[in-house]
Amino acid sequence: MKAIIAVSLFFFSFMSIGATNDGYPTQEQVDSELRKLSLRFPKQMKLESIGKSVQGREIWVVRLHDHSSKNPDLRLALIAGVHGDEIVGRELLMRLLSDILEGQKKDGLLKQLLQQREIILVPCFNPDGCENKTRTNAQGFDLNRAFPDFTIDGPDNSQDGRPPEVVAWMKFQKENPIAFSLSYHGGEIPTVNYPWDNSPEKFPEQSLARAMALEYAGLNPTMRANKQFPGGAAHGNSWYAIQGGMQDWSLFFHKNLQLTVEVSLLEWPPYETIAEFYRQNQASMLNFLLTH
């Protein structure tokens, strides 16, 4: 895949699927929009539930690939809503999904992307949290502290005792190897965080991880202007250490190099600002998909 981003790729879109009293779609409305898109674009999009949340909501995975083409060379993933009250990521992924599906009809690079890659989108990993505006799931678990952690569990990648949302993703990734992924968060200065979060030790791909973080941040004007972390890229453990995170689990247990993208200082900003957040992240998101 060529490392090129063309201005013609940018298909700005808004969703018109109804809204809550603060302007944001409800989780039910997001689910409805996903179903509608899967019916409109059956050749390019498959909608799959990988399990249910504590309160019985579907955990949706979107598979984007031209299913008339050969098997994809690579699988990439973008995940949002691990913390349910960090809502910007969900909105970015929904807009990206619409733009890719609409854009592939007339843009050769997007069409080629769907022929050569399988793109996995998880608009809301924690649907109960997204609906209830809570960081945690409905059991009170912080899902980004609930994955197996090699500094605590060693090589044990057990699903026992973990929240259903985490178990669902553990099963999915075991069956669907992912090469690179992005996990979208909010509530911090816009920054791209790279592994490890749980350890100061280096790993063989750390230079690649930092380069990918700088590449994403470099196409985002707010991240590029980050004064705390020049270039907008931060080493996770040097910033603040956590254990049980999805990012470290993905890399250690599945060789899936994941970056954590902090997209907004506010966790739940006014809905009218989402268009600007998308404008700032659109080039970075497309570049990640087109060049890796």
C-alpha positions in Angstrom: 0.0 0.0 0.0 1.5 3.4 -1.0 2.3 5.8 1.8 0.2 8.5 0.2 -2.7 10.6 1.5 -4.6 12.5 -1.2 -6.8 15.4 -0.4 -9.5 13.8 -2.5 -9.8 11.1 0.1 -11.4 13.4 2.7 -15.1 12.9 2.6 -16.5 14.9 5.4 -19.8 13.5 6.8 -22.3 14.0 9.5 -24.6 11.4 11.0 -28.3 12.1 11.2 -29.5 9.4 13.5 -31.2 11.3 16.2 -29.7 12.4 19.4 -29.9 12.7 23.2 -30.7 16.0 24.8 -27.0 16.9 24.7 -26.7 16.2 21.0 -25.0 12.8 21.1 -26.7 9.7 19.6 -27.8 7.1 22.0 -26.1 3.8 21.9 -29.3 2.3 20.4 -29.2 4.9 17.6 -25.5 4.1 16.9 -26.4 0.4 16.7 -29.2 1.2 14.3 -26.9 3.2 12.1 -24.4 0.3 12.0 -27.2 -2.0 10.8 -28.3 0.4 8.1 -24.8 0.8 6.8 -24.2 -3.0 6.7 -27.4 -3.4 4.6 -26.4 -0.6 2.3 -22.8 -1.9 1.7 -23.1 -5.7 2.1 -20.1 -6.3 -0.2 -17.7 -4.2 1.9 -19.1 -4.3 5.4 -20.0 -7.1 7.8 -21.4 -6.4 11.2 -20.7 -8.9 13.9 -21.6 -9.1 17.6 -18.7 -10.7 19.5 -20.7 -10.8 22.8 -22.9 -8.9 25.1 -22.2 -6.3 27.8 -23.2 -6.8 31.4 -26.6 -5.0 30.6 -27.1 -7.1 27.5 -26.0 -4.7 24.8 -24.3 -6.0 21.7 -20.5 -5.5 21.4 -20.3 -4.7 17.7 -17.3 -5.4 15.5 -17.4 -3.9 12.0 -15.4 -5.8 9.4 -14.4 -3.7 6.3 -13.1 -5.7 3.3 -14.1 -6.1 -0.3 -15.5 -9.6 0.1 -15.2 -10.3 -3.7 -11.4 -9.9 -3.4 -8.8 -12.3 -2.2 -8.2 -12.8 1.5 -6.7 -9.6 3.0 -2.9 -9.3 3.4 -3.2 -7.6 6.8 -5.8 -6.9 9.5 -5.8 -3.5 11.2 -8.1 -2.4 14.1 -9.5 0.8 15.5 -11.2 0.6 18.9 -13.1 3.2 20.9 -15.2 3.5 24.0 -13.1 1.3 26.3 -13.9 4.0 28.8 -17.6 4.7 28.1 -17.5 8.3 29.2 -14.7 9.1 26.7 -17.1 9.6 23.8 -15.1 11.3 21.1 -13.5 8.1 19.8 -16.9 6.5 19.1 -18.0 9.5 17.0 -14.7 9.6 15.1 -15.0 5.9 14.2 -18.6 6.3 13.0 -17.6 9.2 10.7 -14.6 7.3 9.4 -16.8 4.2 8.7 -19.2 6.3 6.7 -16.5 8.1 4.8 -14.7 4.9 3.8 -17.9 3.2 2.6 -19.1 6.2 0.6 -15.6 7.1 -0.6 -14.6 3.7 -1.9 -17.2 4.1 -4.7 -15.1 6.9 -6.3 -11.6 6.9 -4.8 -9.1 4.3 -6.0 -7.0 4.3 -2.9 -9.9 3.5 -0.6 -11.1 0.8 -3.0 -7.6 -0.6 -3.0 -7.5 -0.4 0.8 -10.6 -2.6 1.1 -9.3 -5.1 -1.4 -6.0 -5.6 0.4 -6.8 -5.1 4.1 -9.4 -6.1 6.6 -10.2 -3.1 8.8 -11.8 -3.9 12.2 -13.7 -1.0 13.8 -15.1 -1.3 17.3 -17.1 2.0 17.8 -17.9 1.2 21.4 -16.1 -1.5 23.3 -18.0 -0.6 26.5 -21.6 0.0 25.3 -23.1 0.2 28.8 -20.5 2.9 29.7 -21.2 4.8 26.5 -24.9 4.8 27.2 -24.6 5.6 30.9 -21.7 8.1 30.6 -19.5 6.0 32.9 -15.8 5.2 32.7 -16.4 1.7 33.9 -18.7 -1.1 32.7 -21.9 -1.9 34.5 -20.1 -4.0 37.1 -17.7 -1.1 38.0 -14.7 -2.6 36.1 -12.3 -0.2 34.4 -11.9 -2.3 31.2 -8.5 -0.8 30.5 -7.2 -2.3 33.8 -8.8 -5.7 33.4 -6.7 -7.5 30.8 -4.0 -10.0 31.6 -0.8 -8.3 32.4 2.6 -10.0 32.0 4.1 -8.1 35.0 1.4 -9.6 37.2 0.2 -12.8 35.5 3.4 -13.8 33.6 2.5 -15.8 30.5 -1.0 -16.7 31.8 -3.5 -15.3 29.3 -6.5 -16.6 31.2 -10.1 -15.2 30.7 -11.2 -16.4 34.2 -12.8 -13.7 36.3 -12.6 -11.0 33.7 -15.5 -8.7 32.6 -17.6 -10.0 29.7 -16.5 -7.2 27.4 -12.8 -8.1 28.0 -13.5 -11.8 27.5 -15.3 -11.1 24.3 -12.3 -9.2 22.8 -9.8 -11.8 24.1 -11.7 -14.5 22.2 -12.0 -12.4 19.1 -8.4 -11.4 18.9 -7.3 -15.0 19.5 -9.3 -16.0 16.4 -8.5 -12.9 14.3 -4.8 -11.9 14.4 -4.3 -8.2 14.2 -1.1 -6.6 13.1 -1.6 -3.0 14.3 -4.3 -1.2 16.2 -5.3 2.1 17.7 -7.3 2.5 20.9 -9.1 5.9 21.3 -9.4 7.6 24.6 -10.0 11.1 26.0 -9.5 13.2 29.1 -5.9 14.0 28.4 -3.9 16.5 26.4 -4.1 15.1 22.8 -1.2 12.7 22.6 -0.3 9.3 21.1 0.9 6.9 23.7 3.0 3.8 22.8 4.0 0.7 24.9 4.9 -0.3 27.4 2.5 1.2 29.9 3.4 -1.3 32.7 7.2 -1.4 32.4 10.1 0.9 31.6 11.8 -2.0 29.7 12.2 -1.7 26.0 10.9 -4.1 23.4 12.3 -4.9 19.9 9.6 -2.9 18.1 9.8 0.2 20.3 11.4 2.4 17.7 8.7 1.4 15.2 6.0 2.2 17.9 7.4 5.6 18.5 7.7 6.3 14.8 4.1 5.3 14.3 3.0 7.5 17.2 4.9 10.5 15.8 3.4 9.8 12.3 -0.1 9.9 13.7 0.5 13.0 15.8 2.3 14.8 13.0 -0.8 14.9 10.9 -2.9 16.2 13.8 -2.4 20.0 14.4 -3.2 19.9 18.1 -1.0 16.9 18.8 1.8 18.3 16.7 1.7 21.4 19.0 2.0 19.4 22.2 4.4 21.1 24.5 4.5 18.4 27.1 5.6 15.7 24.6 7.4 17.2 21.6 5.9 15.8 18.4 2.8 14.5 20.3 4.2 11.0 21.1 4.6 9.8 24.7 6.1 6.6 26.1 3.3 5.1 28.3 5.3 4.1 31.3 7.2 7.3 31.3 4.0 9.3 31.2 2.0 7.3 33.8 2.2 3.6 34.6 -0.9 1.3 34.4 -1.4 -2.4 34.7 -4.0 -4.5 32.9 -4.2 -2.3 29.8 -5.4 -3.4 26.4 -2.3 -1.9 24.8 0.3 -4.0 26.6 -1.9 -7.1 26.5 -2.3 -6.8 22.7 1.5 -6.5 22.1 2.7 -9.1 24.6 0.2 -11.9 24.0 -0.7 -11.3 20.4 2.1 -9.3 18.8 -0.4 -6.7 17.9 1.3 -3.3 18.2 -1.3 -1.0 19.6 -1.1 2.7 20.2 -3.4 4.6 22.6 -4.7 7.8 21.0 -5.8 10.5 23.5 -8.0 12.7 21.2 -9.6 15.3 23.5 -8.8 17.0 26.8 -12.5 16.8 27.7 -14.0 13.3 28.0 -17.5 14.4 26.9 -17.1 17.7 25.0 -20.1 19.6 23.5 -21.4 17.6 20.5 -20.9 20.5 18.1 -17.1 20.2 18.6 -17.0 16.6 17.2 -16.8 17.9 13.6 -13.5 19.7 14.5 -12.1 16.7 16.3 -12.8 14.6 13.2 -11.2 17.2 11.0 -8.1 17.1 13.1 -7.9 13.3 13.2 -9.1 12.3 9.7 -5.8 12.4 7.9 -4.0 10.5 10.7 -6.7 7.8 10.7 -6.6 7.3 7.0 -2.8 7.4 6.9 -2.6 4.7 9.5 -4.9 2.5 7.5 -3.3 3.2 4.1 0.4 2.9 5.1 0.6 0.0 7.5 
